[in-house]
Amino acid sequence: MEIRPWQATPDGIALTVRLTPKGGRDGIDGVEMLSDGRPVLKARVRAAPSEGEANDALCRLIAKAIGVPARDVALVAGATARIKRLAISGDGAALIAALEKIGAPR
């Protein structure tokens, strides 16, 4: 079984993301392992990392990619760090299935 950067929670899923702000485009670049062995979903946004703009853009990007309203995606840790933790509300199985599609190696 592959290690994934998301885990089911009682009200949805928790997702670990490595964000690149000012990345030239908004997009998801798949799953990678950090040097400490933790898996992350790599994402980039055009927004600058000031006043939470990049964090907001990340939440919108993830919501659009997995087909949920932006209000269902919340930043719960890592507001000023590259590694962020998101909580996504909804049906855990459906959310994981959507993440499996976008997180698959290209």
C-alpha positions as CSV (number, residue, x, y, z in Angstrom):
1,M,0.0,0.0,0.0
2,E,1.3,3.4,-1.0
3,I,1.7,6.1,1.6
4,R,-0.5,9.1,0.7
5,P,-0.5,12.7,2.1
6,W,-4.2,12.4,3.1
7,Q,-6.0,10.7,6.0
8,A,-9.7,10.1,6.7
9,T,-11.1,12.1,9.6
10,P,-14.5,11.8,11.3
11,D,-15.9,14.7,9.2
12,G,-13.8,14.4,6.0
13,I,-10.1,14.2,5.3
14,A,-6.8,15.9,6.4
15,L,-4.4,16.8,3.6
16,T,-0.7,17.7,3.8
17,V,0.5,20.1,1.1
18,R,3.8,21.6,0.1
19,L,2.9,25.0,-1.4
20,T,5.0,27.0,-3.8
21,P,3.7,30.6,-3.9
22,K,4.4,32.8,-7.0
23,G,4.8,29.5,-8.9
24,G,3.8,31.0,-12.3
25,R,0.5,29.1,-12.5
26,D,-2.1,27.5,-10.3
27,G,-1.7,23.7,-10.4
28,I,-1.1,20.4,-8.6
29,D,2.1,18.6,-9.3
30,G,1.4,15.2,-7.8
31,V,2.7,13.5,-4.6
32,E,6.3,13.6,-3.4
33,M,8.2,12.4,-0.3
34,L,9.9,14.9,1.9
35,S,13.5,14.2,3.1
36,D,12.0,13.2,6.5
37,G,9.8,10.6,4.8
38,R,6.5,12.4,5.0
39,P,4.3,12.4,1.8
40,V,3.0,15.7,0.6
41,L,0.8,16.9,-2.3
42,K,2.8,19.4,-4.3
43,A,0.9,22.5,-5.3
44,R,1.8,25.9,-6.8
45,V,-0.2,29.1,-7.0
46,R,0.4,32.4,-8.7
47,A,-0.5,34.4,-5.6
48,A,2.2,36.0,-3.5
49,P,2.7,34.7,0.1
50,S,1.4,38.0,1.7
51,E,-1.7,38.6,3.7
52,G,-2.8,35.0,3.3
53,E,-3.3,35.4,-0.5
54,A,-1.4,32.2,-1.3
55,N,-3.2,30.2,1.4
56,D,-6.6,31.4,0.0
57,A,-5.5,30.5,-3.5
58,L,-4.4,27.0,-2.3
59,C,-7.8,26.4,-0.7
60,R,-9.6,27.4,-3.9
61,L,-7.3,25.3,-6.0
62,I,-7.8,22.2,-3.9
63,A,-11.6,22.7,-3.7
64,K,-11.8,23.1,-7.5
65,A,-9.6,20.1,-8.1
66,I,-11.7,17.7,-6.0
67,G,-15.1,19.2,-6.7
68,V,-16.1,20.7,-3.4
69,P,-17.1,24.3,-2.4
70,A,-14.2,26.4,-1.3
71,R,-15.9,26.8,2.1
72,D,-15.3,23.1,2.7
73,V,-11.5,23.5,2.6
74,A,-9.8,25.1,5.6
75,L,-6.2,25.7,6.5
76,V,-5.6,24.3,9.9
77,A,-1.8,24.4,10.2
78,G,1.2,26.0,8.5
79,A,-0.2,29.5,7.7
80,T,3.4,30.9,7.2
81,A,5.2,27.7,6.3
82,R,5.6,25.8,3.0
83,I,4.2,22.6,4.5
84,K,0.5,23.2,5.2
85,R,-2.3,21.0,6.7
86,L,-5.8,21.3,5.2
87,A,-9.1,20.0,6.6
88,I,-11.6,19.1,3.9
89,S,-15.2,18.6,4.9
90,G,-17.4,16.0,3.2
91,D,-17.6,12.3,2.4
92,G,-14.2,10.9,3.2
93,A,-14.4,8.1,0.6
94,A,-15.4,10.4,-2.2
95,L,-12.8,13.0,-1.3
96,I,-10.0,10.3,-1.2
97,A,-11.2,9.0,-4.6
98,A,-10.9,12.5,-6.0
99,L,-7.4,13.0,-4.5
100,E,-6.3,9.6,-5.9
101,K,-7.0,11.0,-9.3
102,I,-5.2,14.3,-9.0
103,G,-2.4,12.9,-6.9
104,A,-1.5,10.1,-9.3
105,P,1.9,10.2,-10.9
106,R,1.9,11.9,-14.3
